[in-house]
Amino acid sequence: MNTKMIICLLAAVLLFNASFVRAQQPAKIPRIGYLATRNIPTSTTPDPAADAFQQGLRELGYVQGKNILVEYRYAGGTSEDRIQYLLAEIVQLKVDVLVSPSTSVIRAAKQAMKMIPIVMVITADPVETGLVVSLARPAGNVTGVTRLTDELSGKRLELLKETIPKLSRVGLLLDAELATFKDYEIAASALNLQLQSLRIRSPKPDFEGAFQAAVKGRMDAIVTVSGGLTVGHRNRIAELAIINRLASMHERIEFVEAGGLMSYSSIDSESFRRAAYYVDRILKGAKPADLPVEQPTKFELVINLKTAKQIGLTIPPNVLARADKVIR
C-alpha cells in the first residue's frame, strides 16, 4: 500500500470519527424564560396563562424537558428590585427567548436584555407604552400579543350599567404601581359615573381597607384592574365582594371562576397559546422586529349566576342573553 493511499484512508477514518462524535452529542435544548408579576401558583390559585402557553408549545411539538425547557419565575408584585433580580437570574440561565404577560417586566427586560428576543402578552398598548415602534413593524427585540384590556374599559362599564340601571358610583380596584387608568376615567365620564380608585399595596390589610372604603363611599360596584396583586389574590377579592354585597366586573375570566360576578375580555387562553407560536418562529430563526404584534379578534362576556344570587342581584335577561359563558 503506497503512502498516498494510507493518507487517504487515515483521512476517511478521521472524518468518520468526527461525524460519529457529532452525532453522539445531544442537541442543544432551547431554554425559555417566563416571568410574571403574579404570586407563585398554588393548587388553589394556579396560573392558567402559563398553562395555556405550555399547551400552545405542546401543539407545536414541544415537550417540556425533552426538546424545550421553560424556566418559570414569579415576582409576586411589581417591585422593580424584585423584577431586576429575576431578570438577572434569567440572563444567567442563557435563555433563548423571554416570555412575559407584564408590561413592567417587558419594559425592564427591554433595557436589560437587548440581545435576547422578548415575547409579550400584555394588556397595555405596546406602541403607547414605547415597547414597540408600531404593531406592523415592532423594531427592536420585542414582539408578541396585545390583549386590548385597556380598550375594553368602556364596554365593561356599559355592561355594569346595563346590569345595574341605578349605577352611579364605581370603585376601581388596582395595584398601587399602576399609575393611570385614563380609559376608565374617559368611559365613566361619558356614562355619567363617579369613579373612585382603590389602590392596593399589599394583600393585608389593603384589600379589606379598599372594600371598607368602597362601602363607606357608597359604591354600587367595583371593577378590578388586572395586576400582580389583584390577579394573585382573586379568590380573596371575590370573597370580599360577596361579603360586602358588591357587584364586581373584572378584566379576566379567572376572577369570575374564583367567584367574581362578571368579566369582559379577550380570550386569554388563545393569546397565551399564540405566544407559543412567536417562540417557535424565533427559535427557527425569525427576528422579533419582523414579526407583527397581533391583536385579539374574539371577546367573551362571562357571568357568575351563583354570585349574583349571593349578593341579591338579578341579571337582566338582555345582559344574560349576551353571555358567552354562564357559571351556575
Phi and psi in degrees as GROMACS dihedral restraints (atoms count N, CA, C in turn):
[ dihedral_restraints ]
;  ai    aj    ak    al  type     phi  dphi    fc
    3     4     5     6     1   -79.9    20    10
    4     5     6     7     1   168.2    20    10
    6     7     8     9     1   -61.1    20    10
    7     8     9    10     1   -40.4    20    10
    9    10    11    12     1   -61.3    20    10
   10    11    12    13     1   -41.0    20    10
   12    13    14    15     1   -68.3    20    10
   13    14    15    16     1   -37.9    20    10
   15    16    17    18     1   -63.2    20    10
   16    17    18    19     1   -42.2    20    10
   18    19    20    21     1   -63.2    20    10
   19    20    21    22     1   -41.2    20    10
   21    22    23    24     1   -64.1    20    10
   22    23    24    25     1   -41.7    20    10
   24    25    26    27     1   -64.8    20    10
   25    26    27    28     1   -43.0    20    10
   27    28    29    30     1   -62.3    20    10
   28    29    30    31     1   -41.6    20    10
   30    31    32    33     1   -62.8    20    10
   31    32    33    34     1   -40.1    20    10
   33    34    35    36     1   -64.8    20    10
   34    35    36    37     1   -41.8    20    10
   36    37    38    39     1   -63.4    20    10
   37    38    39    40     1   -43.5    20    10
   39    40    41    42     1   -63.0    20    10
   40    41    42    43     1   -42.2    20    10
   42    43    44    45     1   -64.7    20    10
   43    44    45    46     1   -40.5    20    10
   45    46    47    48     1   -62.8    20    10
   46    47    48    49     1   -45.0    20    10
   48    49    50    51     1   -62.9    20    10
   49    50    51    52     1   -40.7    20    10
   51    52    53    54     1   -64.1    20    10
   52    53    54    55     1   -42.0    20    10
   54    55    56    57     1   -65.9    20    10
   55    56    57    58     1   -39.0    20    10
   57    58    59    60     1   -64.1    20    10
   58    59    60    61     1   -42.4    20    10
   60    61    62    63     1   -63.3    20    10
   61    62    63    64     1   -43.3    20    10
   63    64    65    66     1   -63.0    20    10
   64    65    66    67     1   -39.0    20    10
   66    67    68    69     1   -66.2    20    10
   67    68    69    70     1   -31.6    20    10
   69    70    71    72     1   -78.7    20    10
   70    71    72    73     1   -20.9    20    10
   72    73    74    75     1   -74.4    20    10
   73    74    75    76     1   129.8    20    10
   75    76    77    78     1   -65.8    20    10
   76    77    78    79     1   142.1    20    10
   78    79    80    81     1   -67.3    20    10
   79    80    81    82     1   146.6    20    10
   81    82    83    84     1   -66.4    20    10
   82    83    84    85     1   128.5    20    10
   84    85    86    87     1   -88.6    20    10
   85    86    87    88     1   124.3    20    10
   87    88    89    90     1   -60.1    20    10
   88    89    90    91     1   141.8    20    10
   90    91    92    93     1  -117.4    20    10
   91    92    93    94     1   127.0    20    10
   93    94    95    96     1  -114.3    20    10
   94    95    96    97     1   133.3    20    10
   96    97    98    99     1   -96.3    20    10
   97    98    99   100     1   137.6    20    10
   99   100   101   102     1  -129.0    20    10
  100   101   102   103     1   114.9    20    10
  102   103   104   105     1  -126.1    20    10
  103   104   105   106     1   120.1    20    10
  105   106   107   108     1  -121.5    20    10
  106   107   108   109     1   159.5    20    10
  108   109   110   111     1   -93.5    20    10
  109   110   111   112     1    -2.2    20    10
  111   112   113   114     1   -75.4    20    10
  112   113   114   115     1   174.7    20    10
  114   115   116   117     1   -72.7    20    10
  115   116   117   118     1   162.7    20    10
  117   118   119   120     1   -59.8    20    10
  118   119   120   121     1   130.2    20    10
  120   121   122   123     1   -60.7    20    10
  121   122   123   124     1   148.7    20    10
  123   124   125   126     1  -132.0    20    10
  124   125   126   127     1   179.6    20    10
  126   127   128   129     1   -65.0    20    10
  127   128   129   130     1   -29.3    20    10
  129   130   131   132     1   -92.3    20    10
  130   131   132   133     1   -22.8    20    10
  132   133   134   135     1  -130.0    20    10
  133   134   135   136     1    74.8    20    10
  135   136   137   138     1   -70.2    20    10
  136   137   138   139     1   177.4    20    10
  138   139   140   141     1  -113.9    20    10
  139   140   141   142     1    88.7    20    10
  141   142   143   144     1   -60.2    20    10
  142   143   144   145     1   -30.7    20    10
  144   145   146   147     1   -63.1    20    10
  145   146   147   148     1   -48.8    20    10
  147   148   149   150     1   -64.6    20    10
  148   149   150   151     1   -36.9    20    10
  150   151   152   153     1   -63.0    20    10
  151   152   153   154     1   -41.9    20    10
  153   154   155   156     1   -66.2    20    10
  154   155   156   157     1   -39.7    20    10
  156   157   158   159     1   -61.2    20    10
  157   158   159   160     1   -44.9    20    10
  159   160   161   162     1   -63.7    20    10
  160   161   162   163     1   -38.3    20    10
  162   163   164   165     1   -62.9    20    10
  163   164   165   166     1   -42.0    20    10
  165   166   167   168     1   -60.2    20    10
  166   167   168   169     1   -39.5    20    10
  168   169   170   171     1   -64.1    20    10
  169   170   171   172     1   -43.2    20    10
  171   172   173   174     1   -60.9    20    10
  172   173   174   175     1   -40.1    20    10
  174   175   176   177     1   -62.9    20    10
  175   176   177   178     1   -23.9    20    10
  177   178   179   180     1   -95.6    20    10
  178   179   180   181     1     5.4    20    10
  180   181   182   183     1    95.5    20    10
  181   182   183   184     1     8.3    20    10
  183   184   185   186     1   -94.0    20    10
  184   185   186   187     1   134.8    20    10
  186   187   188   189     1  -122.6    20    10
  187   188   189   190     1   122.5    20    10
  189   190   191   192     1   -56.0    20    10
  190   191   192   193     1   126.6    20    10
  192   193   194   195     1    89.9    20    10
  193   194   195   196     1   -14.2    20    10
  195   196   197   198     1  -106.0    20    10
  196   197   198   199     1   -59.6    20    10
  198   199   200   201     1  -124.6    20    10
  199   200   201   202     1    12.3    20    10
  201   202   203   204     1  -160.3    20    10
  202   203   204   205     1   148.7    20    10
  204   205   206   207     1  -126.5    20    10
  205   206   207   208     1   119.5    20    10
  207   208   209   210     1  -107.1    20    10
  208   209   210   211     1   119.9    20    10
  210   211   212   213     1   -98.0    20    10
  211   212   213   214     1   109.7    20    10
  213   214   215   216     1   -92.4    20    10
  214   215   216   217     1   133.1    20    10
  216   217   218   219     1  -135.5    20    10
  217   218   219   220     1   143.2    20    10
  219   220   221   222     1  -131.4    20    10
  220   221   222   223     1   126.8    20    10
  222   223   224   225     1   -85.7    20    10
  223   224   225   226     1   -18.6    20    10
  225   226   227   228     1    65.9    20    10
  226   227   228   229     1    33.7    20    10
  228   229   230   231     1   139.6    20    10
  229   230   231   232     1  -175.3    20    10
  231   232   233   234     1  -109.7    20    10
  232   233   234   235     1    28.3    20    10
  234   235   236   237     1   -60.4    20    10
  235   236   237   238     1   124.4    20    10
  237   238   239   240     1   -61.8    20    10
  238   239   240   241     1   -39.7    20    10
  240   241   242   243     1   -63.2    20    10
  241   242   243   244     1   -43.0    20    10
  243   244   245   246     1   -65.8    20    10
  244   245   246   247     1   -42.5    20    10
  246   247   248   249     1   -63.4    20    10
  247   248   249   250     1   -43.6    20    10
  249   250   251   252     1   -62.8    20    10
  250   251   252   253     1   -39.1    20    10
  252   253   254   255     1   -61.9    20    10
  253   254   255   256     1   -46.5    20    10
  255   256   257   258     1   -69.7    20    10
  256   257   258   259     1   -34.4    20    10
  258   259   260   261     1   -63.9    20    10
  259   260   261   262     1   -41.0    20    10
  261   262   263   264     1   -62.2    20    10
  262   263   264   265     1   -38.6    20    10
  264   265   266   267     1   -64.6    20    10
  265   266   267   268     1   -41.7    20    10
  267   268   269   270     1   -66.5    20    10
  268   269   270   271     1   -38.8    20    10
  270   271   272   273     1   -61.8    20    10
  271   272   273   274     1   -41.1    20    10
  273   274   275   276     1   -63.6    20    10
  274   275   276   277     1   -27.1    20    10
  276   277   278   279     1   -75.9    20    10
  277   278   279   280     1    -8.3    20    10
  279   280   281   282     1    58.4    20    10
  280   281   282   283     1    52.0    20    10
  282   283   284   285     1   -69.6    20    10
  283   284   285   286     1   153.5    20    10
  285   286   287   288     1   -87.8    20    10
  286   287   288   289     1   -28.4    20    10
  288   289   290   291     1  -148.4    20    10
  289   290   291   292     1   145.8    20    10
  291   292   293   294     1  -110.9    20    10
  292   293   294   295     1   133.9    20    10
  294   295   296   297     1  -118.5    20    10
  295   296   297   298     1   135.3    20    10
  297   298   299   300     1  -152.6    20    10
  298   299   300   301     1   143.9    20    10
  300   301   302   303     1   -97.4    20    10
  301   302   303   304     1    13.8    20    10
  303   304   305   306     1  -117.2    20    10
  304   305   306   307     1   126.6    20    10
  306   307   308   309     1   -62.5    20    10
  307   308   309   310     1   -40.8    20    10
  309   310   311   312     1   -64.1    20    10
  310   311   312   313     1   -36.4    20    10
  312   313   314   315     1   -68.6    20    10
  313   314   315   316     1   -45.8    20    10
  315   316   317   318     1   -61.2    20    10
  316   317   318   319     1   -42.1    20    10
  318   319   320   321     1   -61.7    20    10
  319   320   321   322     1   -45.8    20    10
  321   322   323   324     1   -67.8    20    10
  322   323   324   325     1   -40.0    20    10
  324   325   326   327     1   -66.8    20    10
  325   326   327   328     1   -36.4    20    10
  327   328   329   330     1   -61.8    20    10
  328   329   330   331     1   -32.7    20    10
  330   331   332   333     1   -80.6    20    10
  331   332   333   334     1   -34.6    20    10
  333   334   335   336     1   -94.6    20    10
  334   335   336   337     1   -19.3    20    10
  336   337   338   339     1  -130.1    20    10
  337   338   339   340     1    62.4    20    10
  339   340   341   342     1   -68.4    20    10
  340   341   342   343     1   -20.1    20    10
  342   343   344   345     1  -101.1    20    10
  343   344   345   346     1    -4.0    20    10
  345   346   347   348     1  -103.4    20    10
  346   347   348   349     1   126.2    20    10
  348   349   350   351     1   -61.3    20    10
  349   350   351   352     1   140.9    20    10
  351   352   353   354     1  -124.5    20    10
  352   353   354   355     1   128.4    20    10
  354   355   356   357     1  -110.8    20    10
  355   356   357   358     1   119.6    20    10
  357   358   359   360     1  -102.8    20    10
  358   359   360   361     1   151.1    20    10
  360   361   362   363     1  -136.8    20    10
  361   362   363   364     1    79.1    20    10
  363   364   365   366     1  -117.6    20    10
  364   365   366   367     1   162.3    20    10
  366   367   368   369     1   -88.7    20    10
  367   368   369   370     1   -25.9    20    10
  369   370   371   372     1   -79.5    20    10
  370   371   372   373     1   164.7    20    10
  372   373   374   375     1   -75.7    20    10
  373   374   375   376     1   113.1    20    10
  375   376   377   378     1   -68.0    20    10
  376   377   378   379     1   -23.5    20    10
  378   379   380   381     1   -76.9    20    10
  379   380   381   382     1   -46.8    20    10
  381   382   383   384     1   -62.1    20    10
  382   383   384   385     1   -36.1    20    10
  384   385   386   387     1   -84.0    20    10
  385   386   387   388     1    -1.8    20    10
  387   388   389   390     1    80.7    20    10
  388   389   390   391     1    15.4    20    10
  390   391   392   393     1   -79.1    20    10
  391   392   393   394     1   -31.3    20    10
  393   394   395   396     1  -135.7    20    10
  394   395   396   397     1   159.4    20    10
  396   397   398   399     1   -74.2    20    10
  397   398   399   400     1   -43.9    20    10
  399   400   401   402     1  -156.1    20    10
  400   401   402   403     1   164.3    20    10
  402   403   404   405     1   -68.4    20    10
  403   404   405   406     1   -39.2    20    10
  405   406   407   408     1   -73.0    20    10
  406   407   408   409     1   -36.3    20    10
  408   409   410   411     1  -132.2    20    10
  409   410   411   412     1    87.6    20    10
  411   412   413   414     1   -60.5    20    10
  412   413   414   415     1   -37.2    20    10
  414   415   416   417     1    64.4    20    10
  415   416   417   418     1   166.9    20    10
  417   418   419   420     1    65.5    20    10
  418   419   420   421     1  -153.9    20    10
  420   421   422   423     1  -113.4    20    10
  421   422   423   424     1    18.4    20    10
  423   424   425   426     1  -119.1    20    10
  424   425   426   427     1   134.2    20    10
  426   427   428   429     1  -153.4    20    10
  427   428   429   430     1  -172.9    20    10
  429   430   431   432     1   137.3    20    10
  430   431   432   433     1  -141.0    20    10
  432   433   434   435     1  -127.2    20    10
  433   434   435   436     1   136.3    20    10
  435   436   437   438     1  -108.2    20    10
  436   437   438   439     1   136.8    20    10
  438   439   440   441     1   -95.0    20    10
  439   440   441   442     1     3.9    20    10
  441   442   443   444     1    55.3    20    10
  442   443   444   445     1    29.9    20    10
  444   445   446   447     1   -63.2    20    10
  445   446   447   448     1   -45.9    20    10
  447   448   449   450     1   -62.4    20    10
  448   449   450   451     1   -39.4    20    10
  450   451   452   453     1   -66.6    20    10
  451   452   453   454     1   -17.1    20    10
  453   454   455   456     1   -93.6    20    10
  454   455   456   457     1     5.0    20    10
  456   457   458   459     1   -56.6    20    10
  457   458   459   460     1   -47.2    20    10
  459   460   461   462     1   -62.2    20    10
  460   461   462   463     1   -39.7    20    10
  462   463   464   465     1   -63.9    20    10
  463   464   465   466     1   -37.8    20    10
  465   466   467   468     1   -63.8    20    10
  466   467   468   469     1   -44.6    20    10
  468   469   470   471     1   -66.2    20    10
  469   470   471   472     1   -36.9    20    10
  471   472   473   474     1   -61.5    20    10
  472   473   474   475     1   -44.2    20    10
  474   475   476   477     1   -64.5    20    10
  475   476   477   478     1   -38.8    20    10
  477   478   479   480     1   -62.8    20    10
  478   479   480   481     1   -41.5    20    10
  480   481   482   483     1   -69.4    20    10
  481   482   483   484     1   -34.1    20    10
  483   484   485   486     1   -67.7    20    10
  484   485   486   487     1   -34.5    20    10
  486   487   488   489     1   -75.0    20    10
  487   488   489   490     1   -37.1    20    10
  489   490   491   492     1  -122.9    20    10
  490   491   492   493     1    88.0    20    10
  492   493   494   495     1   -54.5    20    10
  493   494   495   496     1   -30.5    20    10
  495   496   497   498     1   -89.8    20    10
  496   497   498   499     1    12.8    20    10
  498   499   500   501     1   -57.5    20    10
  499   500   501   502     1   127.8    20    10
  501   502   503   504     1  -136.3    20    10
  502   503   504   505     1   -30.7    20    10
  504   505   506   507     1  -123.9    20    10
  505   506   507   508     1   130.4    20    10
  507   508   509   510     1  -129.2    20    10
  508   509   510   511     1   131.5    20    10
  510   511   512   513     1   -94.3    20    10
  511   512   513   514     1   136.2    20    10
  513   514   515   516     1  -107.5    20    10
  514   515   516   517     1   107.3    20    10
  516   517   518   519     1   -89.9    20    10
  517   518   519   520     1   118.1    20    10
  519   520   521   522     1  -151.8    20    10
  520   521   522   523     1   157.0    20    10
  522   523   524   525     1   -61.4    20    10
  523   524   525   526     1   141.2    20    10
  525   526   527   528     1   -60.2    20    10
  526   527   528   529     1   -29.7    20    10
  528   529   530   531     1   -73.3    20    10
  529   530   531   532     1   -15.9    20    10
  531   532   533   534     1   -76.7    20    10
  532   533   534   535     1   108.1    20    10
  534   535   536   537     1   -69.0    20    10
  535   536   537   538     1   -46.0    20    10
  537   538   539   540     1  -127.9    20    10
  538   539   540   541     1   162.8    20    10
  540   541   542   543     1  -147.0    20    10
  541   542   543   544     1    48.2    20    10
  543   544   545   546     1   -62.4    20    10
  544   545   546   547     1   -30.5    20    10
  546   547   548   549     1   -63.0    20    10
  547   548   549   550     1   -40.1    20    10
  549   550   551   552     1   -69.4    20    10
  550   551   552   553     1   -38.5    20    10
  552   553   554   555     1   -62.9    20    10
  553   554   555   556     1   -43.9    20    10
  555   556   557   558     1   -63.1    20    10
  556   557   558   559     1   -45.5    20    10
  558   559   560   561     1   -66.2    20    10
  559   560   561   562     1   -41.4    20    10
  561   562   563   564     1   -62.1    20    10
  562   563   564   565     1   -40.7    20    10
  564   565   566   567     1   -62.9    20    10
  565   566   567   568     1   -42.8    20    10
  567   568   569   570     1   -65.8    20    10
  568   569   570   571     1   -30.3    20    10
  570   571   572   573     1   -95.0    20    10
  571   572   573   574     1     4.8    20    10
  573   574   575   576     1    60.0    20    10
  574   575   576   577     1    43.6    20    10
  576   577   578   579     1  -111.6    20    10
  577   578   579   580     1   144.6    20    10
  579   580   581   582     1   -90.2    20    10
  580   581   582   583     1   128.4    20    10
  582   583   584   585     1  -114.6    20    10
  583   584   585   586     1   130.9    20    10
  585   586   587   588     1  -126.1    20    10
  586   587   588   589     1   126.7    20    10
  588   589   590   591     1   -79.8    20    10
  589   590   591   592     1   138.4    20    10
  591   592   593   594     1  -123.4    20    10
  592   593   594   595     1    94.0    20    10
  594   595   596   597     1   -88.5    20    10
  595   596   597   598     1   139.2    20    10
  597   598   599   600     1  -113.5    20    10
  598   599   600   601     1   127.3    20    10
  600   601   602   603     1  -109.8    20    10
  601   602   603   604     1   -26.4    20    10
  603   604   605   606     1  -152.4    20    10
  604   605   606   607     1   156.9    20    10
  606   607   608   609     1   -60.0    20    10
  607   608   609   610     1   -38.2    20    10
  609   610   611   612     1  -135.1    20    10
  610   611   612   613     1   129.7    20    10
  612   613   614   615     1   -97.3    20    10
  613   614   615   616     1    16.6    20    10
  615   616   617   618     1   -59.4    20    10
  616   617   618   619     1   -39.7    20    10
  618   619   620   621     1   -63.1    20    10
  619   620   621   622     1   -48.0    20    10
  621   622   623   624     1   -61.2    20    10
  622   623   624   625     1   -43.0    20    10
  624   625   626   627     1   -64.3    20    10
  625   626   627   628     1   -37.2    20    10
  627   628   629   630     1   -64.8    20    10
  628   629   630   631     1   -42.3    20    10
  630   631   632   633     1   -72.1    20    10
  631   632   633   634     1   -33.6    20    10
  633   634   635   636     1   -63.0    20    10
  634   635   636   637     1   -39.9    20    10
  636   637   638   639     1   -65.4    20    10
  637   638   639   640     1   -37.0    20    10
  639   640   641   642     1   -65.1    20    10
  640   641   642   643     1   -42.7    20    10
  642   643   644   645     1   -67.7    20    10
  643   644   645   646     1   -45.3    20    10
  645   646   647   648     1   -61.6    20    10
  646   647   648   649     1   -36.0    20    10
  648   649   650   651     1   -84.6    20    10
  649   650   651   652     1     7.4    20    10
  651   652   653   654     1    56.0    20    10
  652   653   654   655     1    43.8    20    10
  654   655   656   657     1   -68.8    20    10
  655   656   657   658     1   141.2    20    10
  657   658   659   660     1   -88.1    20    10
  658   659   660   661     1   -22.2    20    10
  660   661   662   663     1  -163.9    20    10
  661   662   663   664     1   167.4    20    10
  663   664   665   666     1  -126.6    20    10
  664   665   666   667     1   151.6    20    10
  666   667   668   669     1  -119.3    20    10
  667   668   669   670     1   128.2    20    10
  669   670   671   672     1   -97.6    20    10
  670   671   672   673     1   122.7    20    10
  672   673   674   675     1   -88.9    20    10
  673   674   675   676     1   130.5    20    10
  675   676   677   678     1   -65.8    20    10
  676   677   678   679     1   131.6    20    10
  678   679   680   681     1  -160.9    20    10
  679   680   681   682     1   173.9    20    10
  681   682   683   684     1   -55.9    20    10
  682   683   684   685     1   -46.1    20    10
  684   685   686   687     1   -73.8    20    10
  685   686   687   688     1   -45.5    20    10
  687   688   689   690     1   -66.0    20    10
  688   689   690   691     1   -43.2    20    10
  690   691   692   693     1   -65.7    20    10
  691   692   693   694     1   -41.8    20    10
  693   694   695   696     1   -68.4    20    10
  694   695   696   697     1   -19.5    20    10
  696   697   698   699     1  -123.4    20    10
  697   698   699   700     1    36.4    20    10
  699   700   701   702     1   -64.3    20    10
  700   701   702   703     1   -31.8    20    10
  702   703   704   705     1   -63.4    20    10
  703   704   705   706     1   -43.3    20    10
  705   706   707   708     1   -67.0    20    10
  706   707   708   709     1   -38.9    20    10
  708   709   710   711     1   -62.5    20    10
  709   710   711   712     1   -45.8    20    10
  711   712   713   714     1   -62.1    20    10
  712   713   714   715     1   -41.2    20    10
  714   715   716   717     1   -62.9    20    10
  715   716   717   718     1   -45.1    20    10
  717   718   719   720     1   -68.1    20    10
  718   719   720   721     1   -34.3    20    10
  720   721   722   723     1   -64.2    20    10
  721   722   723   724     1   -40.4    20    10
  723   724   725   726     1   -69.4    20    10
  724   725   726   727     1   -44.4    20    10
  726   727   728   729     1   -58.1    20    10
  727   728   729   730     1   -40.3    20    10
  729   730   731   732     1   -92.3    20    10
  730   731   732   733     1     7.7    20    10
  732   733   734   735     1    52.8    20    10
  733   734   735   736     1    47.9    20    10
  735   736   737   738     1  -110.4    20    10
  736   737   738   739     1   131.0    20    10
  738   739   740   741     1   -66.8    20    10
  739   740   741   742     1   144.6    20    10
  741   742   743   744     1  -134.5    20    10
  742   743   744   745     1   134.7    20    10
  744   745   746   747     1  -114.8    20    10
  745   746   747   748     1   140.4    20    10
  747   748   749   750     1  -132.4    20    10
  748   749   750   751     1   161.1    20    10
  750   751   752   753     1   -91.7    20    10
  751   752   753   754     1    -5.1    20    10
  753   754   755   756     1  -142.5    20    10
  754   755   756   757     1   146.2    20    10
  756   757   758   759     1   -63.7    20    10
  757   758   759   760     1   -28.7    20    10
  759   760   761   762     1   -57.4    20    10
  760   761   762   763     1   -31.9    20    10
  762   763   764   765     1   -66.0    20    10
  763   764   765   766     1   -39.0    20    10
  765   766   767   768     1   -71.2    20    10
  766   767   768   769     1   -38.2    20    10
  768   769   770   771     1   -64.5    20    10
  769   770   771   772     1   -26.5    20    10
  771   772   773   774     1   -85.2    20    10
  772   773   774   775     1    -5.5    20    10
  774   775   776   777     1   122.0    20    10
  775   776   777   778     1     1.5    20    10
  777   778   779   780     1   -69.0    20    10
  778   779   780   781     1   164.3    20    10
  780   781   782   783     1   -78.9    20    10
  781   782   783   784     1   -52.6    20    10
  783   784   785   786     1  -143.8    20    10
  784   785   786   787     1   156.9    20    10
  786   787   788   789     1  -146.2    20    10
  787   788   789   790     1   149.2    20    10
  789   790   791   792     1  -137.2    20    10
  790   791   792   793     1   120.1    20    10
  792   793   794   795     1  -163.2    20    10
  793   794   795   796     1   169.5    20    10
  795   796   797   798     1   -69.0    20    10
  796   797   798   799     1   168.9    20    10
  798   799   800   801     1   -87.7    20    10
  799   800   801   802     1   101.1    20    10
  801   802   803   804     1   -57.6    20    10
  802   803   804   805     1   -39.2    20    10
  804   805   806   807     1   -59.9    20    10
  805   806   807   808     1   -36.9    20    10
  807   808   809   810     1   -68.3    20    10
  808   809   810   811     1   -39.3    20    10
  810   811   812   813     1   -63.1    20    10
  811   812   813   814     1   -43.1    20    10
  813   814   815   816     1   -75.5    20    10
  814   815   816   817     1   -31.0    20    10
  816   817   818   819     1   -65.2    20    10
  817   818   819   820     1   -36.1    20    10
  819   820   821   822     1   -66.7    20    10
  820   821   822   823     1   -30.4    20    10
  822   823   824   825     1   -59.3    20    10
  823   824   825   826     1   -33.5    20    10
  825   826   827   828     1   -62.7    20    10
  826   827   828   829     1   -34.9    20    10
  828   829   830   831     1   -61.0    20    10
  829   830   831   832     1   -43.0    20    10
  831   832   833   834     1   -63.7    20    10
  832   833   834   835     1   -42.3    20    10
  834   835   836   837     1   -60.1    20    10
  835   836   837   838     1   -44.8    20    10
  837   838   839   840     1   -60.2    20    10
  838   839   840   841     1   -46.3    20    10
  840   841   842   843     1   -61.9    20    10
  841   842   843   844     1   -41.8    20    10
  843   844   845   846     1   -67.7    20    10
  844   845   846   847     1   -41.7    20    10
  846   847   848   849     1   -63.4    20    10
  847   848   849   850     1   -25.4    20    10
  849   850   851   852     1   -92.3    20    10
  850   851   852   853     1     8.4    20    10
  852   853   854   855     1   113.1    20    10
  853   854   855   856     1    -7.9    20    10
  855   856   857   858     1   -70.8    20    10
  856   857   858   859     1   150.0    20    10
  858   859   860   861     1   -98.9    20    10
  859   860   861   862     1   139.1    20    10
  861   862   863   864     1   -52.0    20    10
  862   863   864   865     1   -37.7    20    10
  864   865   866   867     1   -61.4    20    10
  865   866   867   868     1   -23.0    20    10
  867   868   869   870     1   -97.9    20    10
  868   869   870   871     1     0.2    20    10
  870   871   872   873     1  -106.6    20    10
  871   872   873   874     1   108.0    20    10
  873   874   875   876     1   -58.8    20    10
  874   875   876   877     1   145.9    20    10
  876   877   878   879     1   -74.3    20    10
  877   878   879   880     1   133.1    20    10
  879   880   881   882     1   -98.0    20    10
  880   881   882   883     1   150.9    20    10
  882   883   884   885     1  -117.8    20    10
  883   884   885   886     1   149.0    20    10
  885   886   887   888     1   -70.0    20    10
  886   887   888   889     1   153.8    20    10
  888   889   890   891     1  -119.5    20    10
  889   890   891   892     1    -9.8    20    10
  891   892   893   894     1  -119.2    20    10
  892   893   894   895     1   139.6    20    10
  894   895   896   897     1  -133.1    20    10
  895   896   897   898     1   154.6    20    10
  897   898   899   900     1  -138.9    20    10
  898   899   900   901     1   141.8    20    10
  900   901   902   903     1  -103.0    20    10
  901   902   903   904     1   125.4    20    10
  903   904   905   906     1  -121.0    20    10
  904   905   906   907     1   132.9    20    10
  906   907   908   909     1  -127.8    20    10
  907   908   909   910     1   135.1    20    10
  909   910   911   912     1  -103.3    20    10
  910   911   912   913     1   100.3    20    10
  912   913   914   915     1   -69.7    20    10
  913   914   915   916     1   -29.6    20    10
  915   916   917   918     1   -62.4    20    10
  916   917   918   919     1   -43.0    20    10
  918   919   920   921     1   -66.8    20    10
  919   920   921   922     1   -40.7    20    10
  921   922   923   924     1   -56.7    20    10
  922   923   924   925     1   -42.0    20    10
  924   925   926   927     1   -66.2    20    10
  925   926   927   928     1   -39.4    20    10
  927   928   929   930     1   -64.9    20    10
  928   929   930   931     1   -32.3    20    10
  930   931   932   933     1   -98.0    20    10
  931   932   933   934     1     5.4    20    10
  933   934   935   936     1    73.6    20    10
  934   935   936   937     1    33.9    20    10
  936   937   938   939     1  -114.6    20    10
  937   938   939   940     1   133.1    20    10
  939   940   941   942     1   -99.4    20    10
  940   941   942   943     1   121.9    20    10
  942   943   944   945     1   -76.8    20    10
  943   944   945   946     1   123.0    20    10
  945   946   947   948     1   -57.2    20    10
  946   947   948   949     1   141.6    20    10
  948   949   950   951     1   -55.2    20    10
  949   950   951   952     1   -36.7    20    10
  951   952   953   954     1   -68.5    20    10
  952   953   954   955     1   -28.0    20    10
  954   955   956   957     1   -79.1    20    10
  955   956   957   958     1   -44.7    20    10
  957   958   959   960     1   -61.8    20    10
  958   959   960   961     1   -35.5    20    10
  960   961   962   963     1   -65.8    20    10
  961   962   963   964     1   -22.9    20    10
  963   964   965   966     1   -92.2    20    10
  964   965   966   967     1    -3.0    20    10
  966   967   968   969     1   -69.2    20    10
  967   968   969   970     1   135.3    20    10
  969   970   971   972     1   -83.1    20    10
  970   971   972   973     1   -29.9    20    10
  972   973   974   975     1  -139.3    20    10
  973   974   975   976     1   140.1    20    10
  975   976   977   978     1  -127.3    20    10
  976   977   978   979     1   125.5    20    10
  978   979   980   981     1   -99.4    20    10
  979   980   981   982     1   121.9    20    10
